[in-house]
Amino acid sequence: MSEQLLVTQIQRFSVNDGPGFRTNVFLKGCSLRCLWCHNPETQSTDKELYWKKRLCVQCGACLDACPKDAIYPPIPPEEAQMEGSTYYKIDWDKCDLCFKCVDVCVYDALEIVGTPMTIDEIIEEVEQDIPFYNNSGGGMTLSGGEPMIHADFVIDLLKGARKKGLHICLDTSGHCKWEYLETLLDEDLVDIFLFDIKHIDTNKHKELTGVGNELILENLKKLTERRAEIWIRVLGIPGYTDSLDYHRDVADCLKSLPGPIERIDLLPFHNWCQDKYGWLGIDWKMAEVEAMEPSELKFALEIYEAAGFKTTIGGSGFEDKVA
């Protein structure tokens, strides 16, 4: 198959995105703009450019190579790297992403974000790990971004993965047309839906992600009606989704669904992604928010367990499958 899609990363040996050892395929592009997004490089459907200041020796080669005068002149590396520095290498108002700067950077300080891959190339990468899946009950997890904004590609990719006998998890926000999810069910292309709950209130959801949650919750309802296996992922975001009342509301919503939820994974907020924002030249509004300790969500775990749900903090699926 010759059609290509941009992939930001193929991450091996993950144990937090479905059962067993997983190979996570991160597709580029998302219909949401979550305030806390941990993978900002997957939001755009286009190639992007990282500048990693810790690797940059300020040699000036990129400045000489740029045909658009979109590179700022070098300054002393220690000045660029010092805490609080506002220096950034690329002038985005002029850059047209020709990537000629990447070609001349011998220090890997400039990097293209997004690798075009065909379905066959993705599957060839993933199936290298089949021995680990067989021993652990693992498989492929398709993530992003939001994979279902590339629905036709994803459906064909999962058909190819099925032919290889792969166990498949789909990590989704549920923000897509129902007909796409219905096709996945009708053709038995997904074993487990890893379904994110960003916020239970639609107004807050729109404030925090850019869209309301009506479509998302309707798709979740329909998935449970079809008895799909669903692992709900509930985010713990300081100041937004970290109160007793909030988690009680989520538990009540999930209990009201017409079909079962296999388990709930509580995902504590972390800020380990702040380097990515810096590499993209983005000022992340949550950069100064401290990461949550898993213990801070213990109260929420007790709420969901009391409501009858199997619940974890962190979402590891490995311990349940490996003898």
Secondary structure, 3 states (H helix, E strand, C coil): CCCEEEEEEEEEEECCCEECCEEEEEECCCCCCCCCCCCHHHCCCCCEEEECCCCCCCCCHHHHHCCCCCECCCCCHHHHHCCCCCCCCECCCCCCCCCHHHHHCCCCCEEEECEEEEHHHHHHHHHHHHHHHHHHCCEEEEECCCHHHHHHHHHHHHHHHHHCCCCEEEEECCCCCHHHHHHHHHCCCCCEEEEEECCCCHHHHHHHHCCCCHHHHHHHHHHHHCCCCEEEEEEECCCCCCCHHHHHHHHHHHHCCCCCCCEEEEEECCCCCHHHHHHHCCCCCCCCCCCCCHHHHHHHHHHHHHCCCCEEECCEECCCCCC
